[in-house]
Amino acid sequence: MNRNRMVPLPTVSCVSSLKSVAFAVGVAVIALSPLAARAEALLVVEADTGKVLQAENATIPWYPASVTKLMTTYVTLKAVKEGRITLDTLVTVSPIAAAQSPSKMGFRSGTQVTIDNALKMMMVKSANDMAVVLAEGVGGSIDGFSALMNENAARLGMTQTSYVNPNGLPAEGQITSARDLAILARAIIRDLPEYEYFVHIPAIKFGRRVTQNFNRLIGRFPGADGMKTGFICASGFNLVATATRNNKRLIAVVLGASSGQMRGVRAAQLLEKGFSANNLSWLRPALGNVDDLVPVNVDPPNLRDEMCGPKRKKPATETEDEVASTTATGETGAAVAFFAAGMQAPKLRPVDMLAAAPSPSEPVIVYTGPKKTGADLIAANAVEEQKQTPKPRVGKGKGKKTTVAAKPDAAASDAAADTKAARVSIMVDTKAAKPAKPAAAKPSVAKPSVAKPAVTTAEKPAAVPAKPKLATKPKAKPAATTAAKPAAAAPRS
């Protein structure tokens, strides 16, 4: 036996096959592990080829939450593209739509909106009522539209997905996976390029209300151009995000993040790593195509206790991202501006990018009723702004104004009381002084008169009757007598 005989090494194709098998086995082991139920599901793929760049728990079933609205958008825009409806078609808010849980626009039953406006409101504000409006307008009912959603999912190869409603609110049987969401994102990019605008609108404006996109990567992460966020207690914070650099577009899927901020950071990290790893991809084991990832048949993890249970100080909500973003200044803001302009700038950590203010952009005006453009659109927005402007409370609001200004009013009333008391005292003093003045004045006038009639004594009786006239008549009896006589005379006339 020749011990020096060379043993042939495995070929490259064999190595690739072994790595693929090892990867598939690894995914299955992770999925079946008890820890997988508490882990995030992460996936990064190339949009054009479907090549997998990173995958963790990518084929574990998950509750989709509002990323369901990506399929609602896909089905609706497919109907537009096929000519069954138009973006200007009016759809009506039904009682069922109006009764949906927030986040929502909150329009009354009977309100009409165009397909275009309903899509914008649904994708930016994640309005659950607008998702139902679209479902009923396109599919006739929620059940009818859900059937269309499931038909399209099956056609696209989303083997782990089933839909029960168009908005992702909790419902038994509403399930997807990171793999299936990446397949859906690729379909939107491939099949509806002319309508991609709907997946990366930075903000909408309805009257005075401006709502920023819940996807924090828009306007912050260089090249970010889509797609949709989602949250329910059972799913945690979900995000399907896309970004393009140097003509290469990547799709990142994050399911089960602990907060809205964290899902954005995770997606940014995945995308950044994906873009930087392109030149070294030959060093990494091939993970195959997203369509070839092997589904795992397990129940989706339920994160309700972790997200909304008593252990969490403040229950998580999707609308926590609706609060105005933290504004950053200095180098961070400058770097983001450089990125937005396509220029080189010092690299920032994803957490710093998302902490910065978004790039300045004009919010898209949305409205109710038929399509409006130009002056009509401006006028409609002005009318809505006027409706939303707080009116000054007159009449009913007097009590509230008094309550708000209680201290100044109390001080003013005290000052008024002091002034009134002073006036009263002055009046009293004046009244007391007035009798003294005439008494002093009369003797002074009387002295000359006394000097003149000194010769005759008849003037003394004349002076005596004059005093009673001034003293007795004004005080009591003459006034009463004068008042009584006209009263008696009035009936006569």
Secondary structure, 3 states (H helix, E strand, C coil): CCCCCCCCCCCHHHHHHHHHHHHHHHHHHHHHCHHHHHCCEEEEEECCCCEEEEEECCCCCECCHHHHHHHHHHHHHHHHHCCCCCCCCEEECCHHHHCCCCCCCCCCCCCEEEHHHHHHHHHHHCCHHHHHHHHHHHHCCHHHHHHHHHHHHHHHCCCCCECCCCCCCCCCCCEECHHHHHHHHHHHHHHCHHHHHHHCCCEEEECCEEEECCCCCCCCCCCEEEEEEEEECCCEEEEEEEEEECCEEEEEEEEEECCHHHHHHHHHHHHHHHHHCHHHHHHCCCCCEHHHCCCCCCCCCCCHHHHHCCCCCCCCCHHHHHCCCCCCCCHHHHHHHHHHCCCCCCCCCHHHHHHCCCCCCCCEECCCCCCCCHHHHHHHHHHHHHHHCCCCCCCCCHHHHHHHCHHHHHHHHHHHHHHHHHHHHHHHHHHHHHHHHHHHHHHHHHHHHHHHHHCCCCHHHHHHHHHHHHHCCCCCHHHHHHHHHHHHHHHHC
